[in-house]
């Protein structure tokens, strides 16, 4: 394995760690903020308005978690790599 490949693997791993770190930060914030919103909701009104941010943020958190853990149900596991190869091949054809 040459130095270029090692560097690419390192950059991919670093990017993945950064994505995981972002997800865990988002999860931690969710676990702190949403119970606080429900507490405020219970003290102020009978309408369950705290469900709205809990569901919205929860959906975003789910999508973030799927991305961070490499699960891509909509675009497939290797979609990005295939698309990059396709675009590079198309550009190569245009230059020829």
ROSE-4610 file (N, C-alpha, C; in Angstrom, 1 decimal, always signed):
// ROSE-4610
residu = [X/X/X/X/X/X/X/X/X/X/X/X/X/X/X/X/X/X/X/X/X/X/X/X/X/X/X/X/X/X/X/X/X/X/X/X/X/X/X/X/X/X/X/X/X/X/X/X/X/X/X/X/X/X/X/X/X/X/X/X/X/X/X/X/X/X/X/X/X/X/X/X/X/X/X/X/X/X/X/X/X/X/X/X/X/X/X/X/X/X/X/X/X/X/X/X/X/X/X/X/X/X/X/X/X/X/X/X/X/X/X/X/X/X/X/X/X/X/X/X/X/X/X/X/X/X/X/X/X/X/X/X/X/X/X/X/X/X/X/X/X/X/X/X/X/X/X/X/X/X/X/X/X/X/X/X/X/X/X/X/X/X/X/X/X/X/X/X/X/X/X/X/X/X/X/X/X/X/X/X/X/X/X/X/X/X/X/X/X/X/X/X/X/X/X/X/X/X/X/X/X/X/X/X/X/X/X/X/X/X/X/X/X/X/X/X/X/X/X/X/X/X/X/X/X/X/X/X/X/X/X/X/X/X/X/X/X/X/X/X/X/X/X/X/X/X/X/X/X/X/X/X/X/X/X/X/X/X/X/X/X/X/X/X/X/X/X/X/X/X/X/X/X/X/X/X/X/X/X/X/X/X/X/X/X/X/X/X]
num = [1/1/1/2/2/2/3/3/3/4/4/4/5/5/5/6/6/6/7/7/7/8/8/8/9/9/9/10/10/10/11/11/11/12/12/12/13/13/13/14/14/14/15/15/15/16/16/16/17/17/17/18/18/18/19/19/19/20/20/20/21/21/21/22/22/22/23/23/23/24/24/24/25/25/25/26/26/26/27/27/27/28/28/28/29/29/29/30/30/30/31/31/31/32/32/32/33/33/33/34/34/34/35/35/35/36/36/36/37/37/37/38/38/38/39/39/39/40/40/40/41/41/41/42/42/42/43/43/43/44/44/44/45/45/45/46/46/46/47/47/47/48/48/48/49/49/49/50/50/50/51/51/51/52/52/52/53/53/53/54/54/54/55/55/55/56/56/56/57/57/57/58/58/58/59/59/59/60/60/60/61/61/61/62/62/62/63/63/63/64/64/64/65/65/65/66/66/66/67/67/67/68/68/68/69/69/69/70/70/70/71/71/71/72/72/72/73/73/73/74/74/74/75/75/75/76/76/76/77/77/77/78/78/78/79/79/79/80/80/80/81/81/81/82/82/82/83/83/83/84/84/84/85/85/85/86/86/86/87/87/87/88/88/88/89/89/89/90/90/90/91/91/91/92/92/92/93/93/93/94/94/94/95/95/95/96/96/96]
x = [+0.9/+0.0/+0.9/+0.6/+1.5/+1.0/+1.8/+1.5/+0.1/-0.1/-1.4/-2.6/-2.6/-3.7/-3.9/-2.8/-2.8/-3.4/-3.0/-3.6/-5.1/-5.5/-6.9/-7.7/-7.2/-7.9/-7.9/-6.8/-6.8/-7.9/-8.0/-8.9/-10.4/-10.6/-12.0/-12.3/-11.3/-11.5/-11.7/-11.0/-11.1/-12.5/-12.9/-14.2/-15.4/-15.2/-16.2/-16.2/-15.1/-15.0/-15.6/-15.4/-16.0/-17.5/-18.0/-19.5/-20.1/-19.4/-19.8/-19.8/-18.8/-18.7/-19.9/-20.2/-21.3/-22.7/-22.8/-24.0/-24.2/-23.1/-23.2/-23.4/-22.9/-23.2/-24.6/-25.2/-26.6/-27.5/-27.1/-27.9/-27.9/-26.7/-26.5/-27.4/-27.4/-28.2/-29.7/-30.1/-31.5/-31.9/-31.1/-31.4/-31.5/-30.8/-30.9/-32.1/-32.3/-33.2/-34.7/-34.9/-36.3/-37.0/-36.3/-37.0/-37.3/-36.4/-36.6/-37.8/-38.0/-39.2/-40.5/-40.4/-41.6/-41.9/-40.9/-41.1/-41.7/-41.3/-41.9/-43.3/-43.5/-44.9/-45.8/-45.4/-46.3/-46.6/-45.7/-45.9/-46.7/-46.8/-47.5/-48.8/-49.0/-50.3/-50.6/-51.8/-52.2/-52.0/-51.8/-51.6/-50.1/-50.0/-48.6/-47.7/-47.4/-46.6/-45.2/-44.7/-43.3/-43.1/-44.2/-44.1/-43.6/-43.9/-43.6/-42.0/-41.3/-39.9/-39.3/-39.9/-39.3/-39.4/-40.5/-40.6/-39.8/-39.8/-39.0/-37.5/-37.0/-35.6/-35.2/-36.2/-36.0/-35.8/-36.6/-36.4/-35.1/-34.7/-33.4/-32.2/-32.4/-31.4/-31.3/-32.4/-32.5/-31.7/-32.0/-31.3/-29.8/-29.4/-28.0/-27.3/-28.0/-27.4/-27.2/-28.2/-28.0/-26.8/-26.7/-25.6/-24.2/-24.2/-23.0/-22.5/-23.5/-23.2/-23.1/-23.1/-23.0/-24.2/-25.4/-26.6/-27.3/-27.4/-28.0/-29.1/-30.3/-31.4/-31.9/-31.7/-32.3/-31.3/-30.1/-29.1/-28.2/-28.3/-27.5/-26.2/-25.5/-24.3/-23.2/-23.0/-21.9/-22.3/-23.5/-24.0/-23.0/-22.4/-21.5/-20.3/-19.7/-18.5/-18.9/-20.0/-20.5/-20.7/-21.3/-21.6/-20.3/-19.4/-18.1/-17.4/-17.4/-16.8/-17.6/-18.9/-19.7/-19.4/-19.3/-19.1/-17.6/-16.7/-15.3/-15.2/-16.0/-16.0/-16.6/-17.7/-18.4/-17.4/-16.7/-15.8/-14.7/-14.2/-13.1/-13.6/-14.8/-15.4/-15.5/-15.9/-16.0/-14.7/-13.7/-12.3/-11.7/-12.2/-11.6/-12.1]
y = [-1.2/+0.0/+1.2/+2.2/+3.3/+4.4/+5.5/+6.6/+7.3/+7.4/+8.1/+7.3/+6.0/+5.2/+5.3/+5.2/+5.4/+6.7/+7.8/+9.1/+9.1/+8.5/+8.5/+7.7/+6.6/+5.8/+6.6/+7.3/+8.2/+9.3/+9.9/+11.0/+10.5/+9.3/+8.7/+8.4/+7.8/+7.5/+8.7/+9.7/+11.0/+11.6/+11.6/+12.1/+11.3/+10.0/+9.2/+9.5/+9.6/+9.9/+11.3/+12.2/+13.5/+13.5/+12.6/+12.5/+11.8/+10.8/+10.1/+11.0/+11.8/+12.8/+13.8/+14.3/+15.2/+14.5/+13.2/+12.5/+12.4/+12.0/+11.8/+13.2/+14.2/+15.6/+15.9/+15.6/+15.9/+15.0/+13.8/+12.9/+13.4/+13.8/+14.3/+15.6/+16.5/+17.7/+17.3/+16.4/+15.9/+15.4/+14.6/+14.0/+15.0/+16.1/+17.2/+18.1/+18.5/+19.6/+19.1/+17.9/+17.5/+17.2/+16.6/+16.4/+17.8/+18.8/+20.1/+20.7/+20.6/+21.1/+20.4/+19.1/+18.5/+19.0/+19.2/+19.8/+21.1/+22.0/+23.3/+23.1/+22.2/+22.0/+21.5/+20.7/+20.2/+21.3/+22.3/+23.4/+24.5/+24.6/+25.8/+25.5/+24.4/+24.2/+22.7/+22.4/+21.0/+20.5/+21.5/+21.1/+20.5/+19.3/+18.7/+19.2/+20.5/+21.1/+20.6/+20.1/+19.6/+18.3/+17.7/+16.6/+17.0/+18.2/+18.7/+18.8/+19.5/+19.5/+18.1/+17.3/+16.0/+15.1/+15.1/+14.3/+14.9/+16.2/+16.8/+16.5/+16.9/+16.7/+15.2/+14.4/+12.9/+12.3/+12.8/+12.3/+12.7/+14.0/+14.5/+13.7/+13.4/+12.6/+11.2/+10.6/+9.3/+9.3/+10.3/+10.4/+10.6/+11.4/+11.7/+10.4/+9.7/+8.4/+7.4/+7.3/+6.4/+6.8/+8.0/+8.5/+8.3/+8.6/+8.4/+6.9/+6.0/+4.6/+3.9/+4.7/+4.1/+3.4/+3.6/+3.0/+4.0/+3.6/+4.5/+3.8/+3.8/+3.0/+3.6/+4.9/+5.5/+5.5/+5.7/+5.8/+4.5/+3.6/+2.4/+2.6/+1.5/+1.5/+2.1/+1.8/+2.3/+3.3/+4.0/+4.9/+6.1/+6.6/+7.8/+7.4/+6.2/+5.8/+5.5/+4.9/+4.7/+6.0/+6.9/+8.2/+9.0/+8.9/+9.6/+8.9/+7.6/+6.9/+7.3/+7.4/+7.7/+9.1/+10.1/+11.5/+11.6/+10.9/+10.9/+10.4/+9.3/+8.6/+9.6/+10.2/+11.2/+12.3/+12.9/+14.0/+13.5/+12.3/+11.8/+11.6/+11.2/+11.1/+12.5/+13.4/+14.8/+15.4/+15.0/+15.6/+14.9/+13.7/+12.9/+13.4]
z = [+0.0/+0.0/+0.0/-0.9/-1.0/-0.1/+0.0/+0.9/+0.6/-0.7/-1.2/-0.7/-0.8/-0.3/+1.2/+1.9/+3.3/+3.7/+3.0/+3.3/+3.0/+1.9/+1.6/+2.7/+3.1/+4.2/+5.5/+5.8/+7.0/+6.9/+5.8/+5.6/+5.7/+5.1/+5.2/+6.7/+7.4/+8.8/+9.6/+9.4/+10.1/+9.9/+8.6/+8.3/+9.0/+9.0/+9.7/+11.2/+11.8/+13.3/+13.5/+12.7/+12.8/+12.7/+11.8/+11.7/+12.9/+13.4/+14.6/+15.8/+15.9/+17.0/+16.9/+15.7/+15.5/+15.9/+15.6/+15.9/+17.4/+18.1/+19.6/+20.3/+19.7/+20.3/+20.1/+18.9/+18.7/+19.6/+19.8/+20.6/+22.1/+22.6/+23.9/+24.1/+23.1/+23.2/+23.2/+22.4/+22.3/+23.7/+24.3/+25.6/+26.7/+26.6/+27.6/+27.3/+26.1/+25.8/+25.8/+25.2/+25.0/+26.4/+27.3/+28.6/+29.3/+29.1/+29.6/+29.0/+27.7/+27.0/+27.5/+27.7/+28.3/+29.7/+30.4/+31.8/+31.7/+30.8/+30.6/+30.2/+29.2/+28.7/+29.8/+30.7/+31.7/+32.7/+32.9/+33.9/+33.3/+31.9/+31.4/+30.7/+30.0/+29.3/+29.2/+28.9/+28.7/+27.3/+26.3/+24.9/+24.8/+24.3/+24.2/+23.1/+23.1/+22.1/+22.1/+23.1/+23.2/+22.3/+21.9/+20.9/+19.6/+19.2/+17.9/+17.7/+18.6/+18.5/+18.7/+19.6/+19.9/+18.7/+18.0/+16.7/+15.6/+15.4/+14.3/+14.5/+15.7/+16.0/+16.1/+16.6/+16.6/+15.2/+14.3/+12.9/+12.3/+12.6/+12.1/+12.8/+14.1/+14.8/+14.2/+13.9/+13.3/+11.9/+11.1/+9.8/+10.0/+11.0/+11.3/+11.8/+12.6/+13.1/+12.0/+11.1/+10.0/+9.1/+8.9/+8.1/+8.8/+10.1/+10.8/+10.9/+10.9/+11.1/+9.7/+8.6/+7.3/+6.7/+7.2/+6.7/+5.8/+4.5/+3.5/+2.8/+3.4/+2.8/+1.5/+1.3/+0.1/-1.1/-0.9/-2.0/-2.1/-1.2/-1.3/-0.7/-0.3/+0.4/-0.4/-1.6/-2.4/-3.5/-3.3/-4.3/-4.5/-3.5/-3.7/-4.5/-4.2/-5.0/-6.5/-6.7/-8.1/-8.8/-8.1/-8.8/-9.1/-8.2/-8.5/-9.7/-9.8/-11.0/-12.2/-12.2/-13.3/-13.8/-12.9/-13.3/-13.8/-13.2/-13.7/-15.2/-15.4/-16.7/-17.7/-17.3/-18.3/-18.6/-17.6/-17.8/-18.7/-18.5/-19.4/-20.8/-21.0/-22.4/-23.0/-22.3/-22.8/-23.2/-22.5/-22.8/-24.0/-24.3/-25.4/-26.7]
